Amino acid sequence: MVDFGTGSKKIALELLVIAILLAVIPLILMGNAYYELLAATVVLFSSMVVAWNIIGGYAGQLDLGAFAYVGVGGIITSELWIKAGIPPLLGIFAGGAASLLIAVIIGIPTFRFGIKEVWYALLTAALVVIFNNLSRVLMGPTDYYLPPKTGILYLKFNSYEIMYAIASVILILTVLANLAIERSKIGYYLKSIREDELAAEMIGIDTRRYKLYALMIYSFFLGVMGYIYIVLAASFSYRMFDSSSSLSIAIMGIIGGLGSIEGGIVSAMVLRSLGEYFRSSFGSTVPGLDLLLYGIVLVIVGIFQPEGIAGIINRINKAMKKKR
């Protein structure tokens, strides 16, 4: 059972603030297609970070394989449309299911043999590399493009404002999933695993099962987001399986604060926006500058604010309560 009793007003207020901010942004960017595309991309990456929070924040598993699931889900959804005529409005769930299946195939032996911490991180990072090379063999170096059809059936529109709205809906749904998990038995178990896995096992928690649940939910959401990522990128190829993007998702989640939804969103929106700016402005002369930015911020946060942005948010909330 999920308990939404305690703190439900606070949750409703936070969701209202997120919804208002998401609604105001298009008004600020109205008429500028580049900035609308940038806003949609930033919101989609925020959704990925919030989804990562399920496995990385609640369960405490340093997963570096985000774009393995994004790539599988996006390419499956696109291929179902191109080759089988299944519209993405339906195919997007098949893409999510395909990513979930990959997570189960990888997760069962991984958790069964107790692979965790740095070895888990290396294994998930290797997963992206494996899919990158496998898809390069199967798909070749060609860039593939979606059919020119647009409309709700295809989740593809000529207007970036509408794509931004779709990305915003995905973000809100991902936040709601996080809240449901956080306030459920699964959430309590995952947090126990994050704090001390051995102690969680000693009190009877099936740590392998609940880590697998977290991985399945996380991978499904990323698989669904994969097709929207392709629409925003305008094409897809083996380069969908991108190790640097996977690493950036984990870094933004850590900087936001493990288990913090608000921190993850703030971290993703600020760092992704700055990363896109540096990449577009200096990417041709200094490749990888966006990742350098993430690394510098991670070091600074690790030294001065180990709790991440969540720690700053908590201090602000405490200060506001004292004033009352």
Secondary structure in CASP SS format (residue, H / E / C, confidence):
PFRMAT SS
TARGET T0000
AUTHOR 0000-0000-0000
METHOD secondary structure of the structure
MODEL  1
M C 1.00
V C 1.00
D C 1.00
F C 1.00
G C 1.00
T C 1.00
G C 1.00
S H 1.00
K H 1.00
K H 1.00
I H 1.00
A H 1.00
L H 1.00
E H 1.00
L H 1.00
L H 1.00
V H 1.00
I H 1.00
A H 1.00
I H 1.00
L H 1.00
L H 1.00
A H 1.00
V H 1.00
I H 1.00
P H 1.00
L H 1.00
I H 1.00
L H 1.00
M C 1.00
G C 1.00
N C 1.00
A H 1.00
Y H 1.00
Y H 1.00
E H 1.00
L H 1.00
L H 1.00
A H 1.00
A H 1.00
T H 1.00
V H 1.00
V H 1.00
L H 1.00
F H 1.00
S H 1.00
S H 1.00
M H 1.00
V H 1.00
V H 1.00
A H 1.00
W H 1.00
N H 1.00
I H 1.00
I H 1.00
G H 1.00
G H 1.00
Y H 1.00
A C 1.00
G C 1.00
Q C 1.00
L C 1.00
D C 1.00
L C 1.00
G C 1.00
A H 1.00
F H 1.00
A H 1.00
Y H 1.00
V H 1.00
G H 1.00
V H 1.00
G H 1.00
G H 1.00
I H 1.00
I H 1.00
T H 1.00
S H 1.00
E H 1.00
L H 1.00
W H 1.00
I H 1.00
K H 1.00
A H 1.00
G C 1.00
I C 1.00
P C 1.00
P H 1.00
L H 1.00
L H 1.00
G H 1.00
I H 1.00
F H 1.00
A H 1.00
G H 1.00
G H 1.00
A H 1.00
A H 1.00
S H 1.00
L H 1.00
L H 1.00
I H 1.00
A H 1.00
V H 1.00
I H 1.00
I H 1.00
G H 1.00
I H 1.00
P H 1.00
T H 1.00
F H 1.00
R H 1.00
F C 1.00
G C 1.00
I C 1.00
K C 1.00
E C 1.00
V H 1.00
W H 1.00
Y H 1.00
A H 1.00
L H 1.00
L H 1.00
T H 1.00
A H 1.00
A H 1.00
L H 1.00
V H 1.00
V H 1.00
I H 1.00
F H 1.00
N H 1.00
N H 1.00
L H 1.00
S H 1.00
R H 1.00
V H 1.00
L H 1.00
M H 1.00
G C 1.00
P C 1.00
T C 1.00
D C 1.00
Y E 1.00
Y C 1.00
L C 1.00
P C 1.00
P C 1.00
K C 1.00
T C 1.00
G E 1.00
I H 1.00
L H 1.00
Y H 1.00
L C 1.00
K E 1.00
F C 1.00
N C 1.00
S C 1.00
Y H 1.00
E H 1.00
I H 1.00
M H 1.00
Y H 1.00
A H 1.00
I H 1.00
A H 1.00
S H 1.00
V H 1.00
I H 1.00
L H 1.00
I H 1.00
L H 1.00
T H 1.00
V H 1.00
L H 1.00
A H 1.00
N H 1.00
L H 1.00
A H 1.00
I H 1.00
E H 1.00
R C 1.00
S C 1.00
K H 1.00
I H 1.00
G H 1.00
Y H 1.00
Y H 1.00
L H 1.00
K H 1.00
S H 1.00
I H 1.00
R H 1.00
E H 1.00
D C 1.00
E H 1.00
L H 1.00
A H 1.00
A H 1.00
E H 1.00
M H 1.00
I C 1.00
G C 1.00
I C 1.00
D C 1.00
T H 1.00
R H 1.00
R H 1.00
Y H 1.00
K H 1.00
L H 1.00
Y H 1.00
A H 1.00
L H 1.00
M H 1.00
I H 1.00
Y H 1.00
S H 1.00
F H 1.00
F H 1.00
L H 1.00
G H 1.00
V H 1.00
M H 1.00
G H 1.00
Y H 1.00
I H 1.00
Y H 1.00
I H 1.00
V H 1.00
L H 1.00
A H 1.00
A C 1.00
S C 1.00
F E 1.00
S C 1.00
Y H 1.00
R H 1.00
M H 1.00
F C 1.00
D C 1.00
S H 1.00
S H 1.00
S H 1.00
S H 1.00
L H 1.00
S H 1.00
I H 1.00
A H 1.00
I H 1.00
M H 1.00
G H 1.00
I H 1.00
I H 1.00
G H 1.00
G C 1.00
L C 1.00
G C 1.00
S C 1.00
I H 1.00
E H 1.00
G H 1.00
G H 1.00
I H 1.00
V H 1.00
S H 1.00
A H 1.00
M H 1.00
V H 1.00
L H 1.00
R H 1.00
S H 1.00
L H 1.00
G H 1.00
E H 1.00
Y H 1.00
F H 1.00
R H 1.00
S H 1.00
S H 1.00
F H 1.00
G C 1.00
S C 1.00
T C 1.00
V C 1.00
P C 1.00
G C 1.00
L H 1.00
D H 1.00
L H 1.00
L H 1.00
L H 1.00
Y H 1.00
G H 1.00
I H 1.00
V H 1.00
L H 1.00
V H 1.00
I H 1.00
V H 1.00
G H 1.00
I H 1.00
F H 1.00
Q C 1.00
P C 1.00
E C 1.00
G C 1.00
I H 1.00
A H 1.00
G H 1.00
I H 1.00
I H 1.00
N H 1.00
R H 1.00
I H 1.00
N H 1.00
K H 1.00
A H 1.00
M H 1.00
K H 1.00
K H 1.00
K H 1.00
R C 1.00
END
